[in-house]
Amino acid sequence: MSNGSLNRFLGGSPGGVLLRLLFLSVIVGAVMSWWGVTPFDLFDGVRILIRDLVEEGFASLRNLGIWIVYGAAVVVPVWLLLRLLRGRS
């Protein structure tokens, strides 16, 4: 894979992508720690959601809506922050 192809695949230079991922990881990790959530909690929640869908049918889609709201509470501020930081460069 040529350097241009690698940059295109990664969305930028490898060092820059690494720094952005590190920064995003720190933010998400801090928020999750503040909320008392671990990655295992997230995976367990997905497992429970799938089990509920199978056992209870579409009545458990409410859980999916809750997960969308929870996810948006993390993703949207991070996205906004990254957009603001990108505008300064």
N, C-alpha and C positions, 0 to 999 in steps of 0.2 A: 504494500500500500504506500503510495507516494505521500510526501509531506502535505501536499494540497488536499489529497483525498482524506488523510487523517484529520486535518483541521476541519474539513467540511463535515466529516462524520461526527467529530466531537463538538462542533459548534464554535470552534476557536482553537487557539494554540493549546497544546496539552498542559502547559504550566498555568495558563489563565483558567482553563476549565477546572484544573485541580484546586486552584485557589477559590473559585466560585463554589465548587462543591464543598470544600472545607468550611467556608463561610456559612453556606446554607445548612450544613450539618450542625454547626455550632448553634445557630439560631433555633433549628428544629429541636435539637437536643435540649437546649435550655428551656424552651417552651414545654416540651414533654416532661422534663424534670420538674418544672414549676407546677404543672398540672398533676404530677404524680403518675404519669403514664409511661410504661415501658414498651419497647417493640413487641415483647411477648404479649402484653395486653392487647395490642393492635391485632396481632395474628390470632389470638384467642377470640377476640371480638368478631373477626372475619369468619372463624370456624363456627362460632355460635350463630352468626347470621345465616350461614349456609345451612346449618342444622335446622334452624327455625324455618327457613324457606321450605325445606324438605318436609318437616314435621307439621308445620302450621299453614303452609301455603302462602298466598299473597297477603294475608293479614300482617305478616311480619315485614312487609315492605316499608312499614313505618320505621323499622330499625335502619333500613338503608337510608331513609331521609335524614335520620339523626346522624348517621355516619357522614353523610354529605355535608351537613352543617358543621360537624366537628372538624372534618378535613378542611373545609373552606376557612374555618377559623385559624388554621395554621397556614394554609397555602396562600390565601389572598394577601395577608399582610407581608409574607415573604416575597410574593410576586411584586407587590407594590413597592416594597423597599428596594428590590433589585431593579425595578424600572426607574425609580428615583436616582439610584446610584449610577445606573447606566446613562442617564441623561446628563450627568455631570462630566462624563469623560469626553 
